[in-house]
Amino acid sequence: MQEHELQKLRQVDSATVCNVIELFEIRPRNRGFMTREIKAVFPELPPMVGFACTATVRTYAQPPERAVPTAPDFVSRFAETPGPPVAVLQNLDSGGSAALFGDVMCNSFKAFGAAGLVTDGPGRDYAGIAPLDFPVFCDGCVSSHGYNHMLDLQTPVQIGGISVSPGDLLHGDANGVTTIPMEIAADVADACVEFAAAEQVIIDVSQSGSASLTDLREAYAEKARRVAALGEKLRARRLH
C-alpha cells in the first residue's frame, strides 16, 4: 500500500472506515473491529494507521527459565511489516495482570517508527507517554509491570474479540480499532470522503435550525441513495 493511501486513511475516523468496509460486502458487519474494552488512552490524537507487529505477553506468571524475547528483539521485527508498524500485544494473563507497557516501551517503539500500540491488557506511565503523541489503545491502567515478559513474536494474536495476524492493516482512533482487509484498503481510502459527504447531507439539514420533518426524511433518503450508489461503484470496481 502506498504512503499517500495511508495518509488518506489518517484523515478519516474509524467509524467512517467501518462504514465503507461494509459497502464491499466481503465480511459480516459484526466482524473485524475490536470490542469496546480496547479504548484510546489519548482520544484527542489523530487516527493511527499501520501494520500489525505482534507479540504475546505475560505479567502475572514469572518468566520461564529459557531465554525470552526482549523489547529490542520485538523492535527488530518492525522491519517485517509492509509499512509503519503498530505494536500489537496480546495479554495472556487475563486475571490479575499488571501493565503490558509504559513510557519506556512507548519511547522505544516510536523511536523505531511505530505508529501506535494496541493491547487487551493494561498500561501505565500515561503522563510520560502523553508528550510523545503516540496513540495507545488498551483496557485500563495499573501501577506495576509485574513479571512483564514477551513470549512469541510475530504470530497471530487475539485482541478485542478478533484475530490479528502480522502485517494486518489497523486503523484506530477515539472510536476504537478496526482491521482493514488489504484487498480493499486502497479503495477504502478513496471512498471515505465520498461516504462522509453523503452523511453530511443529514448533518447539514439537522443543523440548519429550520428543518422540517419532510426535510429530514428527504435528507435521509438522499444519503441512502448516495451510499447505495457508492457501494455499487465499489463492488463493481473489484470485479474488474
Secondary structure as GFF3:
##gff-version 3
##sequence-region A 1 240
A	DSSP	alpha_helix	3	9	.	.	.	ID=ss1
A	DSSP	alpha_helix	14	24	.	.	.	ID=ss2
A	DSSP	beta_strand	39	40	.	.	.	ID=ss3
A	DSSP	beta_strand	48	58	.	.	.	ID=ss4
A	DSSP	alpha_helix	71	75	.	.	.	ID=ss5
A	DSSP	three_ten_helix	76	80	.	.	.	ID=ss6
A	DSSP	beta_strand	85	91	.	.	.	ID=ss7
A	DSSP	alpha_helix	103	111	.	.	.	ID=ss8
A	DSSP	beta_strand	116	119	.	.	.	ID=ss9
A	DSSP	alpha_helix	126	129	.	.	.	ID=ss10
A	DSSP	three_ten_helix	130	132	.	.	.	ID=ss11
A	DSSP	beta_strand	136	138	.	.	.	ID=ss12
A	DSSP	beta_strand	149	153	.	.	.	ID=ss13
A	DSSP	beta_strand	157	159	.	.	.	ID=ss14
A	DSSP	beta_strand	162	164	.	.	.	ID=ss15
A	DSSP	beta_strand	169	173	.	.	.	ID=ss16
A	DSSP	beta_strand	176	180	.	.	.	ID=ss17
A	DSSP	three_ten_helix	182	184	.	.	.	ID=ss18
A	DSSP	alpha_helix	185	206	.	.	.	ID=ss19
A	DSSP	alpha_helix	213	239	.	.	.	ID=ss20
###
